[in-house]
């Protein structure tokens, strides 16, 4: 094998004077051929040096193999070096060739390999070694590995953007001299053309490869995308410029080709960053489980800290005060108090009794408790939520942009027009093929999809800038298009419709009562206790306070807590009661108030023709009250993360295009499954990563206004595409007839681009 005349290794592609650069590559090549998988070398598109075999993995994967219910074992691995579909094919086929392997699946985006086999756990080490012998580095899979994994595609795009920008600036300097130098002699102009060619052609050849490969993959798959249109325009402009350079024409257009390339790559880099963030959503969700778990052994055995992924089903675990429950379990102690806001959305900690199921992700707000594990990490509720999130994101990733849909019509027409022009002048008009090429390329320049390429991006840039000034950040390349078509809004409650912070209400208490209650509350982490402390921050914590988890606080005979804790009649709503010797009981009431603009935002959504409903994991009485205050007639309480995602799916099955707004981890799957989604800036990172919009100001009204602006943007985008098509109906016949010189073709092309930009600017007003 060789690369541009330079010998390279037959396996990894690294420079080598012999067939193989090392004995490792020779052994890997023999292994690939022995498995009958040498078709890999014809398939791969990876970068050089990605497959050099390393030392066998030093980690022991035996303890990481998970025992499934059917007796098989599954091992999750992180595989570095996966660069293309051929790498995926090689790994999966090599493992599938093993007789005891029942399943092997690798994911190119997450670099995650899942392999299942029948047999002993020690077999995992042998399977990991097999993957390493092929030239891939393996390690136990974890969210930390994913965040640290190499991103070859991102580095290539960034490098290509830098080269394209540098080349475009230098070509522009040369081109300006030619365009401005009306008294320039032919020899000087010819030299300047060749100088522009020497800079522009290598720039296009190297920096354009990401676009060209995408266009080629689309053609091989039988579909036309915008990269096909852009690649056609760049290559046609470059070819025409080279032709003009060789015959010493008046002008060349290397500057336009390189500038368009740099513009498209800049958009691709930003899009790549957004997709990378979305791909890590599931990993960030699973990060809630990272760490060790305190496992209780037999009688008189000391507790042992065990990595979360190694804790077997049935193990007894101890959850300390303030510690997060990392695995699904069933409570063995009498009671436990867990803050489940991250996974259920409940605004207050919830009490659990012996035998109740505890979902992973909750934080112990009370005394330490023991529980028995009911599901391994890979089979638990958080893992299931992560899988739902990944499936939803993949489904939403299939959404086709308006520009790509237009390109499917536009690109074939451009090809046919140019080909017919060339054949008509060559055969019918009887001119030479060189002369026939001039009007054909002029037609391509006029039909160059520069206007089409920027028709939608120009609108998106202007609209996203206007939204940003109103506090709405667009984080998805197709978010505006989907927001414009939304017809139903689903709102989460805590932190989305409400402020997410309980607030003390005025009541029948005085400053002395507040001081006593606040001094007790300062010793607790309960949300209502913290709200009480915020109302009187200058009070020092009291000493000798004892907290009864799920009930209240005691200092001698003074008590602060629930009505039942003080022996008072049951009291609905959020409240704390204070009882002291010689004083009548005092009640402190709280509310998680609506955002200031919540009711106005609901009305704005409804005026825009969108249905509105509230979907929350909180208690029914709280959800009903807030829905009534916000003017929402449809609401659901006690909704689990799975129930929220199921509701979004049910609405989609009814033909609704749902805009989901939520801020918590429990909303992530629903956010990803929705047609379009948004999250407040103070929401969790996972919710923001799964969303198309982030509400930087925290209010909902800007999002309601964004629906109207998105619809205007969609209208402008369609107008721009119509302009891009319309001007061709006039200009193309002129070019086909041979009346348009390359200079006129370039001016017409530029005029269409300016018209598109001008129309896009109206969206920002």
Secondary structure, DSSP 8 states (H G I E B T S, - for coil): -EETTEEB-TTT--B-SSS-SSHHHHHHHHHHHHTT-TTHHHH----TTTT---S---S--GGG-EE-TTS-EEEEEEEET--SHHHHHHHHHHHHTSTTEEEEEEETTTTEEEEEESS-TTHHHHHHHHHHHTT-EEEE--HHHHHHS--HHHHHHHHHHHHHHHHHHHHHHHHHHHHH-TT--HHHHHHHHHHHHHHHHHHHHHHTHHHHHHHHHHHHTT---HHHHHHHHHHHHHHHHHHHHHTT-S---HHHHHHHHHHHHHHHHHHHHHHHHHHTHHHHHHGGG-SEEEEE-STT---EEEEGGG--TT-EEEE-TT-B--S-EEE-SSEEEEE-HHHH--SS-EEEETT-EE-TT-EE-SS-EEEEE-S-GGGSHHHHHHHHHHHHHHHHTT---HHHHHHHHHHHHHHHHHHHHHHIIIIIS---HHHHHHHHHHHHHHT-THHHHHHHHHHHHHHHHHHHHTTEEE-STTHHHHHHT--EEEE-IIIIIB-SS-EE---S--HHHHHHHHHHHTT---HHHHHHHHHTTTS---SS-EEETTTEEEETTEEEE-HHHHT-----SEEEEEE-TTS--EEEEEE--B-TTHHHHHHHHHHTT-EEEEE-SS-HHHHHHHHHHHT--EEE-S--HHHHHHHHHHHHHTT--EEEE--SGGGHHHHHHSSEEEEETTS-HHHHHT-SEEETTS-SHHHHHHHHHHHHHHHHHHHHHHHHHHHHHHHHHHHHTT---HHHHHHHHHHHHHHHHHHHHGGG-
